[in-house]
Amino acid sequence: MSAKRRRSRFTCTACGAEAPKWAGRCPECGEWNTLVEEIVEGTGFPRSKTAAPVEALTDVATIETARMSAGSGELDRLLGGGIVPGGLYLVGGEPGVGKSTLLLQMAGELAAAGRTVLYLAGEESPAQIKLRADDHVAAHPSKAIEVHGSHHTRSSK
């Protein structure tokens, strides 16, 4: 039997957006002091009633999948022969080392090869991504690269 625990959720009175913690400004509409705390009763995440079976690694079946070139021989080598379709890759490193530039160049190569690319960014707005792509990607078919970035854009007033 699991005990219920108390959790909070913060809802913007201006736009209805929800946030897991309080902030002075709503992350969606930008209004100040509009987040109101609501208490949510619950037991946390639902748990599976049955555990996944444990298998020896030698018993796990593998499926050979054709990999796509990332557009760079060195990057393909690093990725074990290229990108696995449907794979998810997380790239980390110090600020300024070229992560965004490298990934936009890879996105440009994939788009030029006829692939559709979804570029997700947590700290850049779509406008910032477009500016970087214009500067660093020789030819990027704008319709083949779709972006979803942080919508916190700063205007220069």
N, C-alpha and C positions, 0 to 999 in steps of 0.2 A: 504494500500500500504506500503510495507516494503522498507526501505532505504538500499541500498547496502553498505556493509562495507568492508574495506580493511583488508585482512589477509595475513600473510606470511607463506611460507612453505620453508624448507631448504632441498636442494637436494645435495647429495654427487656427486662430479664430478668424483670420482674414480669408484664407484660401482652402483650409481643411487638410493641408499636408500633415503627415505624421512624421515624427522624429523619435529615435530611441532615447535621446537625452536633451536636456534643455539647452537652448542657445539664445542669445539676445536678439538674434535676427532669424527670421524664417528662411531656411535654405532654398525654398521654392519661389516664394513671391518677394522676398527681400524686406518685408515689413518688420519693424522693430517691436519688441515686447508683445508679441501676439501668441507665443507658445504657452499653452495651458496644460498643466499636468493632469493626467487621468490615471487612475489606479486600475490595473488589469489583473484579475485573478487568473491563475493558471498554474500548471505543473511544469511549465517549460516545454521543451520539445517532446512530441510523442515518441515513445520508444517502441521498437519492433518487438512483437511477442516471441518471435523465434530468431535465434542468432544465425548468421550466415555460416555455412559449413567451413571448417578449416581444411585446407588442402595442402599437400606437399607441393612445393614449387615445381618439382619434376613431373607432377601429374596434371599441371595446368596446361590446357590446350592453347596453342597460339595460332593466329591467323596471319598469313603473309599478306601484307598490304603494300601496294605500290606507293612509293613516296614521291612527292612533288619537289622539284628543285626550288630552293629558297632564293635563287638568283645569284648566289655566291658559292663558289666551290668550297671555300673555307667554312662558311656557315652550314652548308650541306654536310660537310664532314663532322662538324660539331654536333649536328642533329642526328647523326647516325645514318646519313644517306639522304636527308631531306626531310620535308614536313609530312607527317602522317595526316591524311585527310580526316577532319573531325577532331584532331588533336588540339589541346590547349597548352600554350606555352607562356610561362611567366618569366619575364626578363627583369633582372634587378641589377643595380650597380649604383655607384656614387653619382651625384648630380653632375651633369656636363660631360659624361664619358661617351655620349652618342647613342644611347638606347633608342630614343625616339627616331633619330635620323636613320639608324640601322633598320628599324622595323618599318619605317615609311618607305625606305628603298626596297625592302623585301616586298611590301604591299604593292609598290609600283611594278616590280618585276612580275608578281603573280597576276596583277590586273592586265599587264601588257600581254601575258600568256592566255588571256581570256577568262581568268578566274574572277569571281566576285569576292571582295575582301571586306570584312567587318573589322574596323579598327576601333578598339575600345580604349579609352584613356580616362584615368581617374583624376588627373591633375591639370589637364589641358582642355580648353574649350574647342569646339569644332573649328572656330575661326583661327585659333592658334595652330591647330593641326594643319589646316589648309595653307597657312603662311609658311610653315616648315616644309610642307610637301612642295610648294611652289619654289622654295629656295634650294631643296636638296634632292628632289626626285626629277630626273631629266624629263620624262614624259609620263604623266599619270592620267589615265582616262578617268575623268572626274566622276562618271556614272558607275564605274566598276569598284571604286573604293568608297564604302559607306562608313561614316564616323559617328561615334557616340562618345562624347566627352563630357567633362564637367561643364555645367551651364552657368558657372559663376564667372561671368565675364566682367572685366573691369572696363568701364568707359573712360575716355579721356575728356573730361569736361573742363 
